[in-house]
Structures are given as structure tokens and as C-alpha cells.
Amino acid sequence: MVFLIIGVIAGGLLLLFLNARTQGIEGMVQGDWIQFYAKGKDAGFSFKELELLRRLAINSQLEDPTALFWSQQQLDRCIKQMVKLSRETGEDKDQGTQEFLSRLYDYRKKIELEKPKALYGITDTRQLLEEQRVRVLLTGTGVFSSYIIKNTKDYITIARPAGANLPQSFHWKGTHISIYFWRNEDAGYVFDTDVIDEVYSKGFEALQINHSTSVFRTQKRKSVRIKTSIPAYLYLLHDESSVEIETKPGLKCVVEDLSDGGCALVIGGKTAPGLKVKVQFELGGDPLIMCGTVRSADYKEAENKSLLHIEADELTLETRNHILAEVFGMTGGDESLPFRIADEQAEKMENEFAAMDGDNGGEKREEPAVMDISEEFPNLV
């Protein structure tokens, strides 16, 4: 039995060897293709997937096909070629095609997340940037929102933490607090510190807190995000399995960043975390649905707007691939238009968002209108 298994494996390798010899890229020798399959197996691809990758490498005219297993640029060329060919042939709706694309996107994400900038962390609070949003934990009282106003060599100045459980007369000076924050394109962090004093900074009530050289990384990022400005509709999710396209306009909002793990969007008014919602938007002419949970809501009182961070439920394979195609730039840069549901409402939204990308003659761009969540869902604020 052992000799039979060895014989089958040897035969398979021989067929791959001969196939590579007869169909290889001009200038590639047999050893190069054997290395290609060996590298591909180390990367976790099956022989069937590697055969498809080999054909993509040939169609993409890669000088060194093995480079696609470590080069972001070369892998991108192959994925773009596959996206283009599958759309031209209509195979983009095929389940097998979507599954293979998903495998390629997973590997592409792995390369992105392992780039040096993603592995590099911080250990000292002096490395923090102004306007970094933070969460302030006061033991026995609660968790409150804030952001960094100023960071000097001697101390950090943060906006006076805000929250429903905190009396306005509360005195922060001398208290021991924990600071949590998410560093963009990196990870989550936490450190402990003490409040030096309560002050005014740039016209706002603020706290001066001590620096710390004991900053601990708590969570690595799992998704690659891109900044966007996509008009969308927001709906309360009453049925968690609801992935159907809504036929009526919802609450207008703007998706500001997007990944296969969730999104951040701006909406008028104020709300609380924990809501189950559905976000409906358009990418490349196709309507997409993302259901999920509001994990945090940062309210800006001066603008009466909230930034909602939404953790997505499991996406359909096609939706996930569509989002990752946008994230990794596989779509050719097609601009998205507002989701078209009711023609009259869509036309109105399109006019509101047109100023974002149009030439305003040097004037300040107008922000797209968002509907106030307190008007639409008064019982949730």
C-alpha cells in the first residue's frame, strides 16, 4: 500500500513536470516550474489551484511566476487578469470561480498584513498622533470616549471624556485610568496612566495625563481597510438572516472606510452601540448588503453627527469578493454611484453627493447630507 501511494505521488509529479515542460513560459526551465509548484504547496494551494495559477501567470506574462507567492504586485496582476477574464466570459457568477477568487484574496490579505508596516508596533505613548481616538476606562464608573488634542514630550492632552454615566462635576485630577485605542493600519493597544490636571486646551475642556513606556498590544488587525466616501442606506435589522435588497430608501449615511470585516459610516444624530443594522450600498454598479452590529458610536456634538463602527456578520462569498476587489484595487477604479432604489430618491442623493468629486472652483466641498438617526429612530437615542 505504501509503495502504491508513493507511486501515485511520483506519477503526479511527473505529469506536472511534463506539463510544465510543454506549456511553460518562454525562457523558463523545468526546474523553475517545479519550484513554482513547490512554493505554491508551501503557500497552501492545491494542485488544481496551482494549475489555474500557472495559467494566470502565463496569461499575465509574468517573467517569474514564482514571484506571485511573495510579491504583492505580481499577485495583483494575476488576480486582475482573473477578474477581467471571468467577467468577460460570464464565469464571475460561477461558485467555483468565486471560491478560487476568495482563496486568492485571502492570500493577498496575508501578504498585506505581513508587510513590515503592519508588524511594526509602538511601545511609548510619545509616538501617538494628535486626533487619535481613545477609550478611557475609569474603574467602577465606566468607559468613556475621548481623543488626543496635543502630545508633547512631558504629557498628553486629551479631550475631557464624555459619557452618560459621568457627572459633569466629576473631578479627574489625580485619578488612575486605563487608555484603550486602535492604531490605524496596526492593532489595538492599552496603557495605564494618571491624570495630572484638568485644563482648557484649544478652547476645549481637557485632561493632561502622564506618558507611559508600557504600551501593550492587545489585538492585531485582521482585515485590510480602505478609505471611501460611498453614499449608503442604513436599516435596523429585525431579521438577522435578512440579506435581501431593500426596495425602500433607508437612513442616509456615508461609508467612510470599508473592509470584509465591517465598515465605518457617518450618520446624523446620536445613537448607542449594540444595534443590529443593515448597510446597503453600491460598488462597481452592483448593490451590496452588509449586516452587522454597531460596536462603537463616536458622537460629535458640534456637528450633530456620529461615526459608527460596524462589525460585519458573515458575508456571502460574492459580496466578500466584491468588497476585497475594491479594497485591493482590482476593479479598475470605477467610481460608485448612489444605490438606486427609488429613482426620485436616488437622483436626489446623487446630486447631494456630486459635490464630493466635482470641481468646485477651489471652494470648500460640501459634505453629503445625512439623515438624522434621532428623527428616524427616536426610541434608540
C-alpha positions in Angstrom: 0.0 0.0 0.0 2.8 2.4 0.9 4.6 1.7 -2.4 1.3 2.3 -4.2 0.8 5.7 -2.6 4.5 6.7 -3.4 3.9 5.6 -7.0 0.8 7.7 -7.3 2.6 10.8 -5.9 5.6 10.2 -8.1 3.3 9.9 -11.2 1.5 13.1 -10.3 4.8 15.0 -10.0 6.0 13.5 -13.3 2.8 14.7 -15.1 3.2 18.2 -13.6 6.9 18.1 -14.7 6.0 17.2 -18.3 3.1 19.6 -18.4 5.3 22.4 -17.2 7.9 21.5 -19.8 5.5 21.6 -22.7 3.4 24.7 -21.6 5.9 26.8 -19.7 6.6 30.5 -20.3 9.3 31.1 -22.8 12.7 31.1 -21.1 11.5 29.0 -18.0 13.1 25.7 -17.5 11.7 22.6 -15.9 13.3 23.3 -12.5 11.5 26.7 -12.4 8.1 25.2 -12.7 8.9 22.5 -10.1 9.9 25.4 -7.8 6.6 27.1 -8.7 4.5 24.1 -7.6 6.7 23.6 -4.5 6.3 27.3 -3.5 2.6 27.1 -4.2 2.1 24.0 -2.0 4.0 25.7 0.8 1.6 28.6 0.5 -1.4 26.2 1.0 -2.7 26.0 -2.6 -3.9 22.6 -4.0 -2.5 21.2 -7.2 -5.8 22.1 -9.0 -5.5 25.7 -7.8 -1.8 25.8 -8.8 -2.7 24.7 -12.3 -5.1 27.7 -12.5 -2.5 30.0 -11.1 0.1 28.7 -13.6 -2.3 29.6 -16.5 -2.9 33.0 -15.0 0.8 33.6 -14.7 1.2 32.7 -18.4 -1.7 35.0 -19.4 -0.4 37.8 -17.2 3.1 37.3 -18.8 4.9 37.2 -15.5 8.7 36.9 -16.0 9.0 34.9 -12.8 5.7 33.1 -11.9 7.0 32.0 -8.5 7.1 35.7 -7.5 3.4 35.8 -7.2 3.7 33.8 -3.9 5.6 36.7 -2.3 5.2 39.8 -4.5 2.1 41.8 -3.9 2.5 43.4 -7.3 2.8 40.1 -9.2 -0.1 38.6 -7.4 -2.2 41.6 -8.1 -1.5 41.3 -11.8 -2.8 37.7 -11.7 -5.9 38.5 -9.7 -6.8 41.4 -12.0 -6.4 39.1 -15.0 -8.7 36.6 -13.5 -11.3 39.2 -12.5 -11.2 40.6 -16.1 -11.4 37.2 -17.8 -14.2 35.9 -15.5 -16.3 39.0 -16.2 -15.8 38.8 -19.9 -16.8 35.1 -20.1 -19.6 35.4 -17.6 -17.9 32.9 -15.2 -17.8 35.5 -12.4 -21.2 34.1 -11.2 -19.8 30.6 -11.0 -19.4 29.2 -7.5 -16.1 27.6 -8.3 -14.7 30.9 -9.6 -15.8 32.8 -6.6 -14.3 30.2 -4.2 -10.9 30.4 -6.1 -11.0 34.2 -6.0 -11.7 34.0 -2.3 -8.6 31.9 -1.8 -6.5 34.4 -3.8 -7.9 37.3 -1.8 -7.1 35.5 1.5 -3.5 35.0 0.3 -3.4 38.6 -0.9 -4.6 39.8 2.5 -1.9 37.6 4.2 0.8 39.4 2.2 -0.6 42.8 3.0 -0.9 42.1 6.8 2.6 40.7 6.9 4.2 43.8 5.4 6.7 45.5 7.8 4.4 48.5 8.5 1.7 46.1 9.7 4.1 44.2 12.0 5.6 47.4 13.5 4.1 48.4 16.8 4.6 51.1 19.4 5.9 50.9 23.0 5.8 54.6 24.1 2.8 57.0 24.2 5.1 59.7 22.8 4.6 58.0 19.4 0.8 58.7 19.4 -0.6 61.2 17.0 -3.0 64.1 17.6 -6.7 63.4 17.0 -6.2 59.7 17.8 -9.5 58.5 19.2 -9.3 56.7 22.6 -11.4 55.0 25.2 -10.9 55.9 28.8 -11.7 53.3 31.4 -12.4 54.5 34.9 -12.7 51.5 37.2 -16.0 51.3 38.9 -17.5 54.1 36.8 -17.4 53.1 33.1 -15.8 53.6 29.7 -15.8 57.0 28.1 -14.9 58.5 24.7 -12.1 60.9 24.0 -9.3 61.9 21.6 -5.8 63.3 21.8 -5.7 67.1 21.5 -1.9 67.5 21.9 1.1 65.2 22.5 4.3 66.8 24.0 7.4 65.3 25.5 6.1 65.9 29.0 2.4 64.8 28.8 -0.6 64.0 26.6 -3.6 66.3 26.5 -6.9 64.6 25.8 -10.4 65.9 25.5 -12.5 65.6 28.7 -14.0 62.1 28.4 -17.7 62.1 27.6 -20.3 59.6 28.7 -23.8 59.2 30.1 -22.6 57.7 33.4 -20.2 60.6 34.2 -21.5 63.6 36.2 -20.4 66.9 34.8 -19.0 67.9 38.2 -16.7 64.8 38.4 -13.1 65.7 39.2 -10.5 63.8 37.1 -7.3 65.2 38.7 -5.3 62.5 40.4 -7.4 59.6 39.1 -5.8 56.4 37.8 -7.2 55.5 34.3 -6.6 53.0 31.5 -6.5 54.1 27.9 -7.5 51.9 25.0 -7.1 52.8 21.4 -6.9 51.4 17.9 -3.9 52.5 15.9 -4.7 52.8 12.2 -3.4 50.1 10.0 -1.9 48.3 13.0 -3.6 47.0 16.1 -5.3 47.7 19.4 -3.4 49.0 22.4 -3.8 49.7 26.1 -1.8 51.5 28.8 -2.4 52.7 32.3 -1.7 56.3 33.4 -2.7 59.1 35.9 -4.4 62.3 35.3 -2.1 65.3 36.1 -4.6 68.1 35.9 -7.8 69.4 34.3 -7.2 72.2 31.8 -8.5 74.0 28.8 -6.8 73.3 25.5 -7.7 74.9 22.2 -10.9 76.1 23.7 -12.0 72.7 25.0 -12.2 71.1 28.4 -9.3 68.7 28.6 -7.1 66.5 30.8 -3.3 66.3 31.0 -2.2 62.7 31.5 1.2 61.1 32.1 3.2 59.4 29.4 3.8 55.6 29.6 6.5 53.4 28.2 4.4 50.3 28.9 2.0 50.2 26.0 0.6 46.7 25.3 -0.6 45.4 22.0 -4.0 43.8 22.6 -5.3 42.8 19.1 -3.8 42.7 15.7 -5.8 43.9 12.7 -7.5 41.1 10.8 -8.7 43.0 7.8 -7.3 45.4 5.2 -9.4 48.6 5.0 -9.6 51.5 2.5 -10.9 55.0 2.9 -14.1 55.6 0.9 -16.9 58.1 0.6 -19.7 55.9 -0.5 -23.4 57.0 -0.1 -25.4 54.3 1.5 -28.7 53.5 3.3 -28.8 52.2 6.8 -31.7 50.0 8.1 -32.5 48.5 11.5 -32.0 44.7 11.2 -35.1 42.9 12.6 -34.3 39.6 10.9 -30.6 38.7 11.4 -30.7 36.4 8.3 -32.1 39.2 6.1 -29.8 39.7 3.1 -32.5 40.8 0.7 -32.1 44.0 -1.2 -34.4 46.7 0.4 -36.8 48.3 -2.0 -37.4 51.4 0.1 -34.9 54.1 1.0 -33.4 53.8 4.5 -31.5 56.2 6.6 -29.0 58.1 4.5 -25.3 57.8 5.6 -21.8 57.8 4.2 -19.4 54.8 4.4 -16.0 56.3 5.3 -14.0 53.1 5.4 -14.6 49.6 4.2 -13.2 46.1 4.7 -14.5 42.5 4.5 -14.8 42.7 8.3 -17.0 45.7 8.6 -17.2 49.4 7.9 -17.3 52.8 9.5 -20.0 55.2 8.5 -21.2 58.8 9.3 -24.7 59.4 10.2 -26.7 62.4 11.5 -27.7 62.4 15.2 -26.7 60.2 18.1 -27.2 56.5 18.9 -25.7 53.8 21.1 -23.6 50.7 20.4 -25.2 47.3 20.2 -27.7 47.9 17.4 -28.1 45.3 14.7 -28.1 47.0 11.3 -28.0 46.5 7.6 -25.9 48.8 5.3 -26.9 48.9 1.7 -24.6 50.5 -0.9 -23.2 50.1 -4.4 -19.8 49.1 -5.7 -19.0 49.0 -9.4 -22.6 49.2 -10.3 -23.7 46.2 -8.1 -25.8 46.6 -5.0 -24.3 45.1 -1.9 -25.6 44.2 1.6 -23.6 44.2 4.8 -25.4 43.2 8.0 -23.7 43.6 11.4 -23.5 45.1 14.8 -22.6 48.7 15.8 -19.6 48.2 18.1 -18.9 51.8 18.8 -20.5 55.2 18.2 -18.4 58.4 18.4 -20.7 61.4 18.6 -19.6 64.9 17.6 -21.9 67.3 19.3 -20.8 70.4 17.4 -21.8 68.7 14.1 -24.6 66.5 15.5 -23.1 63.5 13.6 -21.9 60.1 14.7 -19.2 57.9 13.4 -20.4 54.3 13.7 -18.0 51.3 13.6 -19.9 48.3 12.4 -18.6 44.7 12.7 -20.0 42.7 9.8 -21.7 39.3 10.1 -20.5 36.6 7.8 -20.8 38.0 4.3 -21.9 36.0 1.2 -18.9 34.8 -0.8 -19.7 37.1 -3.8 -20.2 40.1 -1.5 -16.9 39.5 0.3 -15.0 39.1 -3.0 -16.6 42.2 -4.4 -15.5 44.2 -1.3 -12.0 42.8 -1.4 -11.8 43.6 -5.1 -12.4 47.2 -4.2 -10.0 47.1 -1.2 -7.2 45.8 -3.3 -7.9 47.9 -6.4 -8.9 45.0 -8.7 -11.9 46.8 -10.3 -10.1 49.4 -12.4 -11.0 52.3 -10.2 -14.7 52.5 -11.3 -16.5 55.1 -9.2 -19.6 54.1 -7.3 -22.8 55.9 -7.7 -25.5 56.0 -5.0 -27.6 52.9 -4.7 -30.6 53.1 -7.0 -33.8 52.0 -5.3 -36.4 54.6 -6.0 -35.5 56.7 -9.0 -36.6 60.0 -7.5 -34.8 59.5 -4.2 -31.7 58.2 -5.9 -31.4 61.2 -8.2 -31.7 63.5 -5.2 -28.9 61.6 -3.4 -26.7 61.6 -6.5 -27.0 65.4 -6.7 -26.1 65.7 -3.0 -23.0 63.6 -3.3 -21.9 65.1 -6.7 -20.0 67.9 -5.0 -17.7 65.4 -3.4 -16.0 64.5 -6.6 -16.8 67.5 -8.7 -14.8 70.7 -9.4 -16.0 73.4 -7.1 -13.7 76.1 -8.5 -11.4 76.0 -5.4 -14.3 76.4 -3.0 -14.7 74.2 0.0 -16.5 71.0 -0.8 -19.9 70.4 0.7 -20.3 67.3 2.7 -23.1 65.0 1.5 -26.3 65.2 3.5 -27.0 62.5 6.1 -30.4 61.9 7.7 -30.6 62.3 11.5 -30.9 59.0 13.2 -32.8 60.6 16.1 -35.6 61.6 13.7 -35.8 58.2 12.1 -35.4 56.0 15.2 -36.4 58.2 18.2 -36.5 55.3 20.6 -32.9 54.3 20.1 -31.0 57.5 21.1 
